[in-house]
Amino acid sequence: MKSIELKDTAVNKIKKGEFELREEDFNNLPKGFIPGEWVLIENKKNNLCCIGYINLFSTSSYKIKILKSVDNTQGTFHQAGIEEIVLKSLLDTALLKRKDLKILEHGFRLVHGGQDNLPGLIADVFMNAIIVQINSAGIDRFRDSIKKYLNNVFPEKEVYFLDNEAYRKHEQLPSFESSKLPPVVKVQENGFDYEITSESFQKIGFYYDHRMNRRKLENTIKDYHTTFATGVDLFSYVGSWGLHMLRAGVKHVTFVDQGDMGAAISRNVETNGFKDRGYFVRSDVFKYLDQALESKTFFDVVVSDPPAFTKSEKNKSNAIVGYEKLHLKCLKVLNPNGLFVAASCTHYVSHEELDKTVQVAAARSGTKLQLLDLGVQSPDHPFQSLSDKGNYIKYILYKRV
C-alpha cells in the first residue's frame, strides 16, 4: 500500500472528523494511482497515520477519502490483502453499533457512508432484502466482498445493488445493470408493516432517517386531550407520517404526493388496520395546498416532509425561499390549535434557518405559533455534531395558538 504525505495544515481536518480531503491537502501528491486505490495517509510530525482511498479522476473536489486512523509502526498495512481485512472490520463495527438498539431490530441503515468510515457505501436492511448503493471507486472494487459479507451475516435476505448513476459519474465509475429488485420490498418500522413495489421505489427504498421523529409526533398527538380529526401527510411517499397520525388517534388523513402512490397508500393503510381512514391525492403539493385553501379545506395536523430543496450550498438562498413559500401555504390550511411539522432533509439548511422560514411564514399569514419539539435523524444515520456533514435531518413541531 502506497503512502501519501499530509500537510501539517490539514491535520486538524482529520482530528475534527472530516473524511474528505482535497489534492491541495497533500505534499507532492504523485500521479499514477489506480482509481479507488487504497493508501496510507501520513503526517509523521504529528504522529498521524490513516488508511483511505484516492481517485484523482473524480470530478469532485474531494478526491481522497479517509476510512480510519491506524497504527502502522509495525508496517502492518503494507501487507497484501489488508484492504479486505479493514473493510470487514469496518462493516463489523457498523453492525455492532446498531445491534444494541431495540428500535432497529426489524430494519435499519447498516452503513451510512462516511459516518460509518465507509465513504461511498450505503446499505439498508429490510425484512426480505438488503439494498446496497456504491458511489466511490474505493468501495466499488469490493462489490463481491460486500455481497459475500452481507450474505454471511443475513443468510435469509437477498442482497441487491441499486447504484445511483449520477453519483457514480462523479467517480468515473462504470454503470452496472442494477440488480433486479424483488417485486415487493417488505419493511417493518415502529410497529408498522409496509410493502414497496420496485416500480415505486424512491432513492434506496425507505426513509428510516425520520423514524424517531415520527414516533415523537405520534406521542405528542396522544399527549393532548384535544381530538385531532383531520391530518394531511404532504410528500407522503408510502405514508409513514400519516400512519403514525392515524395510530395516534387522528380520525382521517389525506396523503398527498406527485408520484403514483395511490395503490401503495391504500395497501399500507388497510394492512395496518386503518381501512377507510386514509385517502390519497396525486398532486403537486404546492397546487394541492392552493386548492385546499380555495375549497376551505383545513387540517388539525399538517406534516410537510419534502425532498431536499438543494444539493449544493450555492443554491441555499433559493431553498430558503422555497421553504418560506411552502410553509406559508401549510399554515394557511392549519386549524387553530392544530399541529404543524416542518421537516427537512436539506443538509445546507440548519434547524435555526428552517425555523426562521416558518416564523417568516407565520408573520405573513398572521399565525401565532408555539414551538413544541425538535428532532434529528435516527441513530442508524449517525453523525458527530450539529456542524457535521452527516447531519441533514431536521424536525420541528409547532402548535398554532
C-alpha positions as CSV (number, residue, x, y, z in Angstrom):
1,M,0.0,0.0,0.0
2,K,1.5,3.4,-1.1
3,S,1.9,6.3,1.3
4,I,0.9,9.9,0.7
5,E,2.1,12.8,2.8
6,L,-0.5,15.0,4.5
7,K,0.3,18.7,5.0
8,D,0.6,20.0,8.6
9,T,-2.2,22.5,7.8
10,A,-4.6,19.6,7.0
11,V,-4.0,17.6,10.2
12,N,-6.8,19.4,12.1
13,K,-9.3,18.4,9.4
14,I,-8.8,14.7,10.3
15,K,-8.8,15.5,14.1
16,K,-12.2,17.2,13.6
17,G,-13.6,14.1,12.0
18,E,-13.6,15.2,8.3
19,F,-13.3,12.2,6.0
20,E,-12.9,14.0,2.6
21,L,-9.7,15.7,1.5
22,R,-8.5,17.7,-1.5
23,E,-5.4,17.3,-3.5
24,E,-4.0,20.6,-2.0
25,D,-4.1,19.0,1.4
26,F,-1.0,16.9,0.5
27,N,2.7,17.5,-0.3
28,N,3.9,16.3,-3.7
29,L,1.0,14.1,-4.4
30,P,2.2,11.6,-7.0
31,K,0.2,10.6,-10.1
32,G,-0.5,7.2,-11.5
33,F,-2.8,5.9,-8.8
34,I,-5.4,3.3,-9.8
35,P,-8.9,4.9,-9.3
36,G,-10.0,3.9,-5.9
37,E,-6.6,2.7,-4.8
38,W,-6.2,2.4,-1.0
39,V,-3.4,4.4,0.5
40,L,-1.8,5.3,3.8
41,I,-2.2,9.0,4.7
42,E,0.6,10.0,6.9
43,N,2.0,13.1,8.8
44,K,5.0,12.0,10.7
45,K,5.4,15.3,12.5
46,N,2.1,14.8,14.2
47,N,2.3,11.0,14.5
48,L,-0.7,10.6,12.3
49,C,-1.5,7.7,10.1
50,C,-4.8,6.9,8.4
51,I,-6.0,4.5,5.8
52,G,-8.1,5.8,2.9
53,Y,-8.6,5.7,-0.8
54,I,-7.8,8.0,-3.7
55,N,-9.4,8.8,-7.0
56,L,-7.7,11.6,-8.9
57,F,-10.1,11.1,-11.8
58,S,-13.1,12.0,-9.7
59,T,-14.9,15.2,-10.8
60,S,-15.5,16.1,-7.1
61,S,-13.1,18.5,-5.5
62,Y,-12.7,15.9,-2.7
63,K,-10.6,13.1,-4.2
64,I,-9.2,11.4,-1.1
65,K,-11.5,9.7,1.4
66,I,-10.5,8.7,4.9
67,L,-11.6,5.4,6.5
68,K,-9.9,5.2,9.8
69,S,-6.8,6.1,11.9
70,V,-4.3,3.3,12.2
71,D,-1.1,2.4,14.0
72,N,1.4,1.5,11.3
73,T,4.5,1.4,13.5
74,Q,5.0,-2.3,12.6
75,G,4.3,-1.8,8.9
76,T,1.2,-4.0,9.1
77,F,-0.6,-2.0,6.5
78,H,1.8,-2.8,3.7
79,Q,0.9,-6.4,3.6
80,A,-1.2,-7.8,0.8
81,G,-4.9,-8.1,1.2
82,I,-5.1,-5.6,4.1
83,E,-8.0,-3.8,2.3
84,E,-10.3,-6.8,2.7
85,I,-9.4,-7.1,6.4
86,V,-10.1,-3.4,7.0
87,L,-13.3,-3.5,5.1
88,K,-14.6,-6.4,7.1
89,S,-13.6,-4.7,10.4
90,L,-15.5,-1.5,9.4
91,L,-18.6,-3.5,8.4
92,D,-18.4,-5.4,11.7
93,T,-18.2,-2.1,13.6
94,A,-21.2,-0.6,11.7
95,L,-23.3,-3.7,12.5
96,L,-22.2,-3.7,16.2
97,K,-23.3,0.0,16.5
98,R,-26.9,-1.0,15.6
99,K,-27.3,-4.4,17.2
100,D,-27.7,-2.9,20.7
101,L,-30.7,-0.7,19.7
102,K,-34.1,-2.4,20.2
103,I,-35.8,0.0,17.8
104,L,-33.6,-1.2,15.0
105,E,-34.5,-4.9,15.3
106,H,-36.6,-5.2,12.2
107,G,-34.8,-3.0,9.7
108,F,-32.2,-0.3,9.7
109,R,-29.5,1.5,7.7
110,L,-26.5,-0.7,8.2
111,V,-23.9,1.6,6.6
112,H,-24.3,5.3,6.3
113,G,-21.3,6.3,4.2
114,G,-18.5,8.3,5.7
115,Q,-20.3,8.5,9.1
116,D,-19.5,4.8,9.3
117,N,-16.0,5.3,8.0
118,L,-17.0,3.8,4.6
119,P,-17.4,6.8,2.3
120,G,-19.4,6.0,-0.8
121,L,-21.3,3.0,0.7
122,I,-25.0,2.9,1.7
123,A,-26.7,-0.3,2.8
124,D,-30.2,-0.6,4.1
125,V,-31.6,-3.8,5.7
126,F,-35.3,-4.7,5.1
127,M,-37.4,-7.7,6.1
128,N,-36.7,-9.6,2.9
129,A,-33.8,-7.8,1.3
130,I,-30.7,-5.7,1.7
131,I,-30.3,-2.8,-0.8
132,V,-26.8,-1.6,-1.4
133,Q,-25.6,1.6,-3.2
134,I,-21.9,2.2,-4.0
135,N,-20.8,5.7,-5.0
136,S,-17.0,5.6,-4.7
137,A,-14.2,3.8,-6.6
138,G,-12.5,2.8,-3.4
139,I,-15.5,0.7,-2.4
140,D,-16.6,-0.4,-5.8
141,R,-13.6,-2.6,-6.1
142,F,-15.1,-4.8,-3.3
143,R,-18.7,-5.3,-4.6
144,D,-18.3,-9.1,-4.4
145,S,-16.7,-9.0,-1.0
146,I,-19.5,-6.8,0.4
147,K,-22.2,-9.1,-1.0
148,K,-20.5,-12.1,0.5
149,Y,-20.2,-10.4,3.9
150,L,-23.9,-9.5,3.9
151,N,-24.9,-13.0,2.7
152,N,-23.0,-14.5,5.6
153,V,-24.5,-12.1,8.2
154,F,-28.0,-12.2,6.8
155,P,-28.4,-15.5,5.1
156,E,-32.2,-15.2,5.0
157,K,-32.1,-12.0,2.9
158,E,-31.3,-11.3,-0.7
159,V,-28.7,-8.6,-1.5
160,Y,-29.4,-6.2,-4.3
161,F,-27.3,-3.4,-5.8
162,L,-29.2,-0.2,-6.7
163,D,-26.5,2.1,-7.9
164,N,-27.0,5.8,-8.5
165,E,-25.6,6.6,-11.9
166,A,-25.3,10.3,-11.3
167,Y,-23.2,9.8,-8.2
168,R,-21.0,7.1,-10.0
169,K,-20.3,9.5,-12.9
170,H,-18.5,11.8,-10.4
171,E,-16.1,9.0,-9.7
172,Q,-15.8,8.0,-13.4
173,L,-17.2,4.6,-12.4
174,P,-18.9,2.3,-14.9
175,S,-22.6,1.8,-14.9
176,F,-23.6,-1.8,-14.0
177,E,-27.1,-3.1,-14.7
178,S,-28.9,-2.7,-11.3
179,S,-29.8,-5.9,-9.6
180,K,-33.4,-6.9,-10.4
181,L,-35.2,-5.9,-7.3
182,P,-37.9,-8.2,-5.8
183,P,-41.4,-7.4,-6.8
184,V,-42.1,-6.2,-3.3
185,V,-39.7,-5.0,-0.6
186,K,-41.1,-5.6,2.9
187,V,-40.4,-3.0,5.6
188,Q,-41.2,-3.0,9.3
189,E,-40.7,0.1,11.3
190,N,-42.2,1.4,14.5
191,G,-44.7,-1.4,14.5
192,F,-46.0,-0.7,11.0
193,D,-45.7,-3.0,8.0
194,Y,-45.1,-1.6,4.6
195,E,-44.9,-3.1,1.1
196,I,-43.0,-1.1,-1.5
197,T,-43.1,-2.3,-5.1
198,S,-39.9,-1.9,-7.2
199,E,-41.8,0.4,-9.6
200,S,-42.5,2.9,-6.8
201,F,-39.0,2.9,-5.3
202,Q,-37.5,6.3,-4.3
203,K,-33.8,6.5,-3.8
204,I,-32.8,3.4,-1.9
205,G,-36.3,2.3,-0.8
206,F,-37.5,3.6,2.5
207,Y,-36.7,6.6,4.7
208,Y,-35.6,5.2,8.0
209,D,-34.0,8.6,8.9
210,H,-37.2,10.2,10.3
211,R,-38.0,7.1,12.4
212,M,-37.6,8.7,15.8
213,N,-39.4,11.9,14.7
214,R,-42.5,10.1,13.5
215,R,-42.7,8.4,16.9
216,K,-42.3,11.8,18.6
217,L,-45.2,13.3,16.6
218,E,-47.4,10.3,17.5
219,N,-46.6,10.6,21.2
220,T,-47.3,14.4,21.1
221,I,-50.7,13.9,19.5
222,K,-51.5,11.3,22.2
223,D,-50.5,13.8,24.9
224,Y,-53.4,16.2,24.1
225,H,-57.0,15.9,25.3
226,T,-57.9,17.6,22.0
227,T,-59.3,15.5,19.3
228,F,-57.4,15.9,16.1
229,A,-59.9,15.0,13.5
230,T,-58.1,15.6,10.2
231,G,-54.5,15.4,9.1
232,V,-52.5,15.7,5.9
233,D,-49.3,14.0,5.0
234,L,-47.6,16.1,2.3
235,F,-44.9,14.5,0.1
236,S,-46.3,11.2,1.6
237,Y,-44.4,8.6,-0.4
238,V,-45.6,5.3,1.2
239,G,-47.4,7.2,4.0
240,S,-45.2,6.8,7.0
241,W,-46.1,10.1,8.7
242,G,-49.8,9.6,8.1
243,L,-49.9,6.1,9.6
244,H,-48.4,7.5,12.8
245,M,-51.1,10.2,12.9
246,L,-53.8,7.5,12.4
247,R,-52.4,5.4,15.2
248,A,-52.2,8.4,17.5
249,G,-55.9,9.0,17.0
250,V,-56.3,11.3,14.1
251,K,-59.7,10.3,12.6
252,H,-58.8,10.8,8.9
253,V,-55.6,11.5,7.0
254,T,-55.1,12.8,3.4
255,F,-51.9,11.6,1.8
256,V,-50.5,13.9,-1.0
257,D,-47.7,13.1,-3.4
258,Q,-47.0,13.8,-7.0
259,G,-45.9,10.2,-7.6
260,D,-48.3,7.4,-8.4
261,M,-48.5,6.1,-4.8
262,G,-52.3,5.5,-4.6
263,A,-52.1,1.7,-4.5
264,A,-49.2,1.7,-2.0
265,I,-51.0,4.1,0.3
266,S,-54.3,2.1,0.1
267,R,-52.4,-1.1,0.8
268,N,-50.4,0.3,3.7
269,V,-53.4,2.0,5.3
270,E,-55.5,-1.2,5.2
271,T,-52.7,-3.6,6.2
272,N,-52.1,-1.6,9.4
273,G,-55.7,-1.6,10.4
274,F,-56.9,1.9,9.3
275,K,-59.2,1.0,6.4
276,D,-61.4,3.9,5.2
277,R,-59.5,6.4,7.3
278,G,-56.9,7.4,4.7
279,Y,-57.3,8.9,1.2
280,F,-54.6,9.5,-1.4
281,V,-54.4,12.6,-3.7
282,R,-51.9,12.6,-6.6
283,S,-50.9,16.2,-7.0
284,D,-48.1,18.7,-6.8
285,V,-48.1,19.7,-3.2
286,F,-48.0,23.4,-3.8
287,K,-51.0,23.2,-6.1
288,Y,-52.8,20.9,-3.7
289,L,-52.4,23.4,-0.8
290,D,-53.7,26.3,-3.0
291,Q,-56.8,24.2,-4.0
292,A,-57.4,23.2,-0.3
293,L,-57.4,26.9,0.7
294,E,-59.8,27.7,-2.2
295,S,-62.2,25.0,-1.1
296,K,-61.8,25.9,2.6
297,T,-60.3,22.6,3.5
298,F,-58.4,22.8,6.7
299,F,-56.5,20.3,8.9
300,D,-55.7,19.7,12.5
301,V,-52.3,18.2,11.8
302,V,-50.1,19.2,8.8
303,V,-46.9,17.4,8.1
304,S,-44.5,18.7,5.4
305,D,-41.6,16.5,4.6
306,P,-40.4,17.4,1.1
307,P,-37.3,16.1,-0.8
308,A,-34.2,18.1,-0.4
309,F,-34.6,21.6,-1.9
310,T,-30.9,21.9,-2.8
311,K,-27.9,19.5,-3.1
312,S,-25.4,22.4,-3.1
313,E,-24.6,25.4,-0.8
314,K,-24.7,27.8,-3.8
315,N,-28.5,27.3,-4.2
316,K,-29.2,27.7,-0.5
317,S,-30.9,31.0,-0.8
318,N,-33.4,29.5,-3.3
319,A,-34.1,26.7,-1.0
320,I,-34.8,29.1,1.9
321,V,-37.3,31.0,-0.4
322,G,-38.9,27.6,-1.3
323,Y,-39.4,26.6,2.3
324,E,-40.9,30.0,3.1
325,K,-43.5,29.6,0.3
326,L,-44.3,26.0,1.3
327,H,-44.6,26.8,5.0
328,L,-46.9,29.8,4.3
329,K,-49.2,27.6,2.3
330,C,-49.2,24.9,5.1
331,L,-50.0,27.4,7.8
332,K,-52.9,28.8,5.8
333,V,-54.7,25.4,5.9
334,L,-53.8,24.7,9.6
335,N,-56.7,24.9,12.0
336,P,-56.5,26.9,15.3
337,N,-54.8,24.7,18.0
338,G,-53.5,22.5,15.2
339,L,-50.1,20.9,14.9
340,F,-47.6,21.6,12.2
341,V,-44.4,19.6,11.4
342,A,-41.8,21.3,9.3
343,A,-39.3,18.6,8.3
344,S,-36.3,18.8,6.0
345,C,-33.5,16.6,4.6
346,T,-31.6,19.6,3.1
347,H,-28.1,19.5,4.7
348,Y,-27.3,23.1,3.9
349,V,-30.4,24.4,5.8
350,S,-29.9,24.3,9.6
351,H,-32.6,23.9,12.3
352,E,-32.4,27.6,13.0
353,E,-32.7,28.5,9.4
354,L,-35.6,26.1,8.9
355,D,-37.4,27.6,11.9
356,K,-36.8,31.1,10.5
357,T,-38.7,30.1,7.3
358,V,-41.6,29.1,9.5
359,Q,-41.5,32.3,11.5
360,V,-41.5,34.3,8.3
361,A,-44.5,32.4,7.0
362,A,-46.3,32.8,10.4
363,A,-45.8,36.6,10.3
364,R,-47.0,36.8,6.7
365,S,-50.1,34.7,7.5
366,G,-50.9,36.3,10.9
367,T,-50.4,33.0,12.6
368,K,-49.0,32.7,16.1
369,L,-47.1,29.5,16.9
370,Q,-45.6,27.7,19.9
371,L,-42.5,25.6,19.2
372,L,-43.0,22.2,20.9
373,D,-40.2,19.9,19.8
374,L,-37.0,19.4,17.7
375,G,-35.6,16.3,16.2
376,V,-32.7,14.9,14.3
377,Q,-32.1,11.7,12.4
378,S,-32.5,8.2,13.6
379,P,-29.4,6.7,15.3
380,D,-28.8,4.3,12.4
381,H,-27.8,7.5,10.4
382,P,-25.0,8.6,12.8
383,F,-23.3,12.0,12.9
384,Q,-20.8,13.6,15.3
385,S,-22.1,17.2,15.8
386,L,-24.5,19.7,14.5
387,S,-21.9,21.0,12.1
388,D,-21.1,17.5,10.8
389,K,-21.8,17.0,7.1
390,G,-23.7,13.9,8.1
391,N,-26.3,15.9,10.0
392,Y,-29.0,16.5,7.5
393,I,-32.4,15.6,9.0
394,K,-34.5,18.3,10.8
395,Y,-37.8,18.0,12.5
396,I,-39.6,21.0,14.1
397,L,-43.1,20.6,15.7
398,Y,-45.3,23.7,16.3
399,K,-48.7,24.2,17.7
400,R,-50.9,27.0,16.4
401,V,-52.1,29.1,19.4
